[in-house]
Amino acid sequence: MSRRCELTGKGPVSGNNVSHAHNKTRRRYLPNLQDVSLQSEVLGRTFKFRVSSAALRTVDHRGGLDAYLARAKEDELSPAALKVKKEIAKAAQTA
């Protein structure tokens, strides 16, 4: 399982542990990923995603999964999220 947010593309970054003596050793900072179920109002279904807590706050701020995916950049989304985005766009167009 990839350590990458399916909605924002946020992944691990590297940096240094710095001791009191200022010794530096390499380390990885991992995103705070959570397994969540998000519901689409247009499709009336729930979808499971692995998202960062920051992305989850952004989804709430924008007014739900449908509104978030409408504004999301396609190169940041995972293939599963991109598929859901296209389903929502198609359903919204026909409705």
ZADO-1210 file (C-alpha; in nm, 4 decimals, padded with zeros to 6 digits):
<atoms>
<atom x="00.0000" y="00.0000" z="00.0000" code="MET" pos="1"/>
<atom x="00.1399" y="00.3348" z="-00.1070" code="SER" pos="2"/>
<atom x="00.1989" y="00.6088" z="00.1481" code="ARG" pos="3"/>
<atom x="00.0379" y="00.8698" z="-00.0747" code="ARG" pos="4"/>
<atom x="-00.2837" y="01.0667" z="-00.0315" code="CYS" pos="5"/>
<atom x="-00.5316" y="00.9723" z="-00.3041" code="GLU" pos="6"/>
<atom x="-00.6805" y="01.3223" z="-00.3260" code="LEU" pos="7"/>
<atom x="-00.3847" y="01.5608" z="-00.2874" code="THR" pos="8"/>
<atom x="-00.0905" y="01.3433" z="-00.3892" code="GLY" pos="9"/>
<atom x="00.0877" y="01.4269" z="-00.0652" code="LYS" pos="10"/>
<atom x="00.3585" y="01.1690" z="00.0089" code="GLY" pos="11"/>
<atom x="00.6669" y="01.1139" z="00.2245" code="PRO" pos="12"/>
<atom x="00.9354" y="01.3817" z="00.2351" code="VAL" pos="13"/>
<atom x="01.2865" y="01.3516" z="00.3710" code="SER" pos="14"/>
<atom x="01.4725" y="01.5657" z="00.6168" code="GLY" pos="15"/>
<atom x="01.7110" y="01.5481" z="00.9096" code="ASN" pos="16"/>
<atom x="01.6911" y="01.4530" z="01.2745" code="ASN" pos="17"/>
<atom x="01.9011" y="01.7149" z="01.4488" code="VAL" pos="18"/>
<atom x="02.0375" y="01.6288" z="01.7931" code="SER" pos="19"/>
<atom x="02.1284" y="01.8715" z="02.0680" code="HIS" pos="20"/>
<atom x="02.4916" y="01.8378" z="01.9543" code="ALA" pos="21"/>
<atom x="02.3717" y="01.9298" z="01.6051" code="HIS" pos="22"/>
<atom x="02.4436" y="01.5858" z="01.4574" code="ASN" pos="23"/>
<atom x="02.2277" y="01.5254" z="01.1529" code="LYS" pos="24"/>
<atom x="02.0830" y="01.1905" z="01.0459" code="THR" pos="25"/>
<atom x="01.8433" y="01.1386" z="00.7593" code="ARG" pos="26"/>
<atom x="01.4784" y="01.0577" z="00.8275" code="ARG" pos="27"/>
<atom x="01.1417" y="01.0451" z="00.6504" code="ARG" pos="28"/>
<atom x="00.8359" y="01.2509" z="00.7368" code="TYR" pos="29"/>
<atom x="00.5235" y="01.0491" z="00.6560" code="LEU" pos="30"/>
<atom x="00.1826" y="01.2045" z="00.5832" code="PRO" pos="31"/>
<atom x="-00.0989" y="01.1464" z="00.8325" code="ASN" pos="32"/>
<atom x="-00.3056" y="00.9066" z="00.6194" code="LEU" pos="33"/>
<atom x="-00.6487" y="00.7838" z="00.7239" code="GLN" pos="34"/>
<atom x="-00.8819" y="00.5291" z="00.5632" code="ASP" pos="35"/>
<atom x="-01.2147" y="00.7084" z="00.5169" code="VAL" pos="36"/>
<atom x="-01.5447" y="00.6597" z="00.3378" code="SER" pos="37"/>
<atom x="-01.6640" y="00.9698" z="00.1555" code="LEU" pos="38"/>
<atom x="-02.0130" y="01.0007" z="00.0124" code="GLN" pos="39"/>
<atom x="-02.1028" y="01.1524" z="-00.3219" code="SER" pos="40"/>
<atom x="-02.4359" y="01.3354" z="-00.3211" code="GLU" pos="41"/>
<atom x="-02.4665" y="01.3231" z="-00.7007" code="VAL" pos="42"/>
<atom x="-02.4081" y="00.9473" z="-00.7263" code="LEU" pos="43"/>
<atom x="-02.5607" y="00.8548" z="-00.3896" code="GLY" pos="44"/>
<atom x="-02.2753" y="00.6131" z="-00.3124" code="ARG" pos="45"/>
<atom x="-01.9833" y="00.6007" z="-00.0720" code="THR" pos="46"/>
<atom x="-01.6241" y="00.5579" z="-00.1813" code="PHE" pos="47"/>
<atom x="-01.3270" y="00.4440" z="00.0270" code="LYS" pos="48"/>
<atom x="-01.0116" y="00.6518" z="00.0025" code="PHE" pos="49"/>
<atom x="-00.6797" y="00.6753" z="00.1849" code="ARG" pos="50"/>
<atom x="-00.6422" y="01.0484" z="00.2454" code="VAL" pos="51"/>
<atom x="-00.4357" y="01.2803" z="00.4603" code="SER" pos="52"/>
<atom x="-00.6068" y="01.4597" z="00.7457" code="SER" pos="53"/>
<atom x="-00.5347" y="01.7924" z="00.5722" code="ALA" pos="54"/>
<atom x="-00.7187" y="01.6708" z="00.2603" code="ALA" pos="55"/>
<atom x="-01.0112" y="01.5588" z="00.4749" code="LEU" pos="56"/>
<atom x="-01.0399" y="01.9099" z="00.6223" code="ARG" pos="57"/>
<atom x="-01.0260" y="02.0542" z="00.2696" code="THR" pos="58"/>
<atom x="-01.3070" y="01.8229" z="00.1542" code="VAL" pos="59"/>
<atom x="-01.5217" y="01.9472" z="00.4442" code="ASP" pos="60"/>
<atom x="-01.4288" y="02.3094" z="00.3722" code="HIS" pos="61"/>
<atom x="-01.5225" y="02.2869" z="00.0044" code="ARG" pos="62"/>
<atom x="-01.8590" y="02.1277" z="00.0802" code="GLY" pos="63"/>
<atom x="-01.8117" y="01.7559" z="00.0216" code="GLY" pos="64"/>
<atom x="-01.6491" y="01.5092" z="-00.2133" code="LEU" pos="65"/>
<atom x="-01.8309" y="01.6309" z="-00.5261" code="ASP" pos="66"/>
<atom x="-01.7239" y="01.9927" z="-00.4836" code="ALA" pos="67"/>
<atom x="-01.3683" y="01.8922" z="-00.3948" code="TYR" pos="68"/>
<atom x="-01.3222" y="01.6695" z="-00.6992" code="LEU" pos="69"/>
<atom x="-01.4735" y="01.9333" z="-00.9301" code="ALA" pos="70"/>
<atom x="-01.1919" y="02.1749" z="-00.8380" code="ARG" pos="71"/>
<atom x="-00.9111" y="01.9183" z="-00.7979" code="ALA" pos="72"/>
<atom x="-00.6227" y="01.8985" z="-01.0442" code="LYS" pos="73"/>
<atom x="-00.6241" y="01.5726" z="-01.2359" code="GLU" pos="74"/>
<atom x="-00.2479" y="01.5142" z="-01.2055" code="ASP" pos="75"/>
<atom x="-00.2716" y="01.5053" z="-00.8223" code="GLU" pos="76"/>
<atom x="-00.5561" y="01.2510" z="-00.8057" code="LEU" pos="77"/>
<atom x="-00.5058" y="00.8757" z="-00.7862" code="SER" pos="78"/>
<atom x="-00.6534" y="00.6607" z="-01.0650" code="PRO" pos="79"/>
<atom x="-00.9434" y="00.5600" z="-00.8365" code="ALA" pos="80"/>
<atom x="-01.0221" y="00.9226" z="-00.7477" code="ALA" pos="81"/>
<atom x="-00.9935" y="01.0238" z="-01.1136" code="LEU" pos="82"/>
<atom x="-01.2467" y="00.7559" z="-01.2057" code="LYS" pos="83"/>
<atom x="-01.4891" y="00.8855" z="-00.9394" code="VAL" pos="84"/>
<atom x="-01.4376" y="01.2426" z="-01.0632" code="LYS" pos="85"/>
<atom x="-01.5329" y="01.1421" z="-01.4185" code="LYS" pos="86"/>
<atom x="-01.8395" y="00.9486" z="-01.2932" code="GLU" pos="87"/>
<atom x="-01.9565" y="01.2532" z="-01.0961" code="ILE" pos="88"/>
<atom x="-01.9018" y="01.4865" z="-01.3929" code="ALA" pos="89"/>
<atom x="-02.0955" y="01.2529" z="-01.6230" code="LYS" pos="90"/>
<atom x="-02.3849" y="01.2161" z="-01.3742" code="ALA" pos="91"/>
<atom x="-02.3996" y="01.5928" z="-01.3140" code="ALA" pos="92"/>
<atom x="-02.4055" y="01.6585" z="-01.6890" code="GLN" pos="93"/>
<atom x="-02.7014" y="01.4271" z="-01.7514" code="THR" pos="94"/>
<atom x="-02.8995" y="01.5449" z="-01.4474" code="ALA" pos="95"/>
</atoms>
